Amino acid sequence: MENGGSPKEWRFGGNKGLTHASAVTVRGVINKLMEKLNADDTRPVIPLAQGDPSAFPSFRTTTFAEDAVCAAVRSANFNGYSSTVGIPSGRRAVAEYLSKDLPYKLSADDVFLTIGCTQALETVITVLARPGANILLPRPGFPYYEARAGFSGLEFRHFDLLPEKDWEVDLAGVEALSDENTVAMVIINPGNPCGNVFKYQHLKKVAETAKKLGILVISDEVYDHLTFGSSPFVPMGVFGSIVPVITLGSISKRWVVPGWRLGWLVTNDPDGILMKQGIVDSIKGYVDITSDPVTFMQGALAQILEDTPSDFFEGIVSLLKECAETCYERTSEIPCLTCPCKPEGSMFAMVKLNLSLLEGIEDDLDFCCKLAKEESVLILPGFAVGLKNWLRLTFAIEPSSLDDGFQRINAFSKRHAKKQ
Amino acid sequence: MDCGRRVQEMEAPNNITIKGMLGLLSDAADEGGKKLISLGIGDPTAYSCFYTCSAAQQPLLNALNSRNFNGYSPTVGLPQTRMAVADYLSRGLPYTLHSNDVYVTNGCTQAIEITLSILARPGANILLPRPGFPIYGLCAAFRHLEARYFDLLPEKQWEVDLRAVQHLADHNTVAIVIINPGNPCGNVYSFQHLKEIAETAKRLGIVVIADEVYGHLSFGENPWVSMGVFGSVGPVITLGSLSKRWLVPGWRLGWLVINDPDATLKTPKAAVPAIIEGTQEVFFRKTINILKQTSDICYQKIKGIACIKCPCKPQGSMAFMVKLNVCMLKDISDDIDFCFKLAKEESVIILPGIVVGLKNWLRITFAVEPSALHEALRRLNSFCQRHSC
């Protein structure tokens, strides 16, 4: 085949915005740590960095969910395209499921089925982005919000979560940050990365503050119902008549199936404000031009949400509780680590690193890189979630591995302790 | 009015998708009494003759039951899946793809989204075929990537008007999209024409985006050739999926592949590897035979309808374009009016051509079970007779 000489120049190039957006993501940082792992270390790697316990036998999902999906596949009723907002039975099932904890009934039309909570997040960020607008994000938080907002040209501003107040939202800070171009604030409850669960009263204050500022609340509830402390889970939608709420969720965490990619974006808006402001039309427009979750997953959703026996949920929650306790106690035995708030929910805890008690460790990234290299333990450095010199620990792993992990962290800390 | 004049050129409306339009037509049809037959969407799964094979279903069930695939995958796709797709596509290429060239996506739709996202930058433009697949125009607009349309020529088997392409391109053009086998036209390009496209793209310094979602679904004279065959002429990005060849658009498994042999290359059973390896030729042959049969039925029946003309017999994919002669019909103003009245009076759904970029044409899908197709075409004929001048 003849090759007639190259053009003077190739006219296409990469999109720098994308390369920039993906620079700080959880998986990006974890990949970097994994490069440090010592190939000669025969011990198993202890993964305390990513929130995905699906590979561990104790966290296996329920056969009810698996059977529901197999039945959907075998029926051959779900091999075709779904409607872009989701199939009716799936939407209805999510509406009923979420309405159980709300003082009003959601309708199927309030529900949009998405490819995991990730696509729900992408959708809401994209819909809200317009030139000059800004969104308020928690710090520490989930870096994917920053990545998507940045990519969509939506300015983001950070409000603090206060460790001395169980990681509550600094509401005075929220008011100070907001201006006439602020469109929304994001809360993650139960909290990633902090492991906190917001109290009813606090959520009410968040709603009232948002209403005062004229902004909507995006409530990321991907860890919904995964609580094991004193505060019960309260969905933000409960306050939907104070302020419009958009709830993001999925089956990924509660059913331990993040690979199934089935989530939702729900409008909690009994007063119809989101509709009037054009938000609902924009959501529909976006889902019309983007891809959809697997149809047979949608087909199985009603059965998954309705028929999963409660003892499966209880089992997972009590396992998480046990792991959280271990994490908290073992951390308190290590002088250079401080966990200010015992985790009450989700799969994570934020732990402060006391560098003054260590020698030869520069910062959180350095700590985690050396820990990976010397002990084959992966922990996420806090800068990835917005708090430098903290660490985000996942406790949702096999309990025996968690024990092993803490032994190695302990050994590492002793080895690097500053000589008195 | 000069009805012999060539098709009116119009930009596709930039706010309607195929599913959107078909939804509106279905609503209109609900008022009628007959059983609804849709010749509207490239999704044949409603008909049992188009059911996927057990060679696809079983690996999927095995993967589910193995419980090894409940977690997050790497963002680029599982290694075994990338490898399987690389091997599969390499069979039709003069070089071997590496698994690193393959990105697993949520259907071909997501492959389109990603491709346009990476090429978009301020001031850039992309060349799209008309008629074409509206998602390209919608995604481009959404990413502030200017869309410029070149014609496909009905008098030349829907080939690309390469002179127009050269005329449209400038220093800000980044890519050209080719859909082969063609949606909506049902064409399959010859080796020679694909080569000409590759050479034109190279001269212009642009990448070819080859949408091969209907890959291998050809039943006419031209054998189907993948654009990647010309990967050493200039870089090609190939988009594809399991959706059409395996008849499972709802499974959302597609790929974006970089065909760029001059820059690269020399490297637990997930479902996709087993699906690709295990599916027998006899299943593929069966699908193609049905499509050939149904496309023939369509072509022959349309010949008997005075106000509709088919310039090119379909050669592949699942749809083809026919021209509507509005002058021969009383009280029908255009293609949209035709389709809405057809939906209402006969409960038959056909897509008005304006949605894919050609006003007063129609896109008819023939991936429909033969008896339903016969019935639909009978009703179409009856409708046209009733409305003829």
Interface residues (C-beta under 8 A of the other chain):
Chain A: M1 N3 G4 S6 P7 K8 E9 W10 R11 F12 G13 G14 N15 K16 L18 R27 Q50 D52 S54 A55 R60 T61 E66 V69 C70 V73 R74 A76 F78 N79 G80 Y81 S82 S83 T84 I115 V256 V257 P258 G259 W260 R261 D288 I289 T290 S291 D292 P293 V294 T295 F296
Chain B: T17 K19 G20 G23 I41 D43 T45 A46 Y51 T52 Q57 L60 L61 L64 N65 R67 F69 N70 G71 Y72 S73 T75 T105 N106 G107 T109 Q110 E113 S117 I118 L119 A120 R121 A124 I135 L138 C139 F142 H171 N172 T173 V174 A175 E199 K202 R203 L204 G205 I206 V207 F230 S232 V233 P235 L247 V248 P249 G250 W251 R252
